[in-house]
Amino acid sequence: MPTLLVAAPTPLSGKTTVAVACARALAKSGTNVSLERAGDDANADSDRRLFSSLGSPSGDSKIVEVPAGDLSAALREHDGARVLVVATPGTAAEASALAQSVGEALAGVVLNRARRSDAGADYEGVTELAVIPEDSQLAAPSLDAVAEALKAEAENFAEDDPRSLGRLVIASIAADPGQDYFDRTRAESVIVRSDKPDLQLAAINAGAQCLIVTGGLPVLSYVLERVAEDETPFLRTELDTKAAVEAVEGLYGATAFSADADRLSHLDELFVDADLSALFATAG
């Protein structure tokens, strides 16, 4: 079966993102693709669960995400496979070396989290197949990862919920700007103090898709009733607002890729110009 290995020189380079993007783009062009995750490194189990929910169980071709680093074992196991290397602005030199090491098996390089100045980076003659720009929606952590980092009591979402943290807005602590503030800032997720019930309700009324309440004080019953009625993901943490923001900020780009419908649609848009027609041309 034609096989493509998705590799990177370092962990958290975006291999899972690229594997999913390739599979979806190829499927839209008529190529039935299965997704697999090799290895037992960090995030392997969560990636397997993700792939099983997205990929065809038996495709005409196969995309395999392999652990970061040396590809010798993976190439021995998947004889004849081609290799797609994922680079980031900080790993260009290492990605070039990895790409050169696989010789004729190389399909090309995808530059992930690219800044505008990174487009067209030099990979010593290696074909750059696609550029995925730096994007907060793709880098956003899952709700489950946020709850864990905040040691939060979580309601209205399950442990394996694929949803990720939307556009994050911090509620004002100096004044009550009301619903208009959250409307103007297009807030999708809101961090708000536990002693600010009016702000909590304003965020819910503005359509916030997640409410993170800090400070550990009791939340008023009418807020809890609205949260339950709207089934809004709700996280209560003992951390103060500053500590909560710092904890959440550290998760961006540092957690496993999660795939809710909005994120997948956004990924398709970012990957729309990638020419992947030749990825499996000489594989098998």
C-alpha angles and dihedrals in degrees: 000000000000107000134193120196115208109208141167136186094237137025120264093030092127103265092145092049091051094044091053092045092051093047093050094045092048092047090054089053091053102264112130105219133186121207124219135176119213128199135027100255124129114306093014094119094047090047091052091052090049093048093048089055094049112030132072108258091225116024134173087243134025134224115199123190108210130196117274119268133027115030100196096105094044092051091050091051094045102041112195095016123142123229131227113194120208115212132184128198089261096049103044095120094046091046091052091052092049091048092050092048094065095054117190092003090074115112094180145274131286115204109215129195089015122180117215091259091054097063112113094022115178114252096173096264096323115139114250103213099182144356120217109195124227103274131178093207092058092043095049116116124239119261088247092056090049092051091051094048092050094043083230133172102239131203136181099025135075128233092254095043106140095210118118132208110280128212103325122222127180114221116235116262096192100056143002106255092176130207095322090067093056091044092053094048092046089231114197096166124025132199109204136165118258091236093059105081094158090056091046091055092043090055092050092047089051089057101258109180094205133025121202111191117196136195102048098251120138115275115229117257096239090057091050090049091054092047090052093044093051093037088230113174104251127194124187117194135178089219119104119244096263093050092045092052091049091050093050094045090056091060097061109110091355103088137068117284114261122196121213119164095261093051093048091050090049091049090053090055093051092048098043096107096050114117104215098156094112099046095104097026096111100020126111 
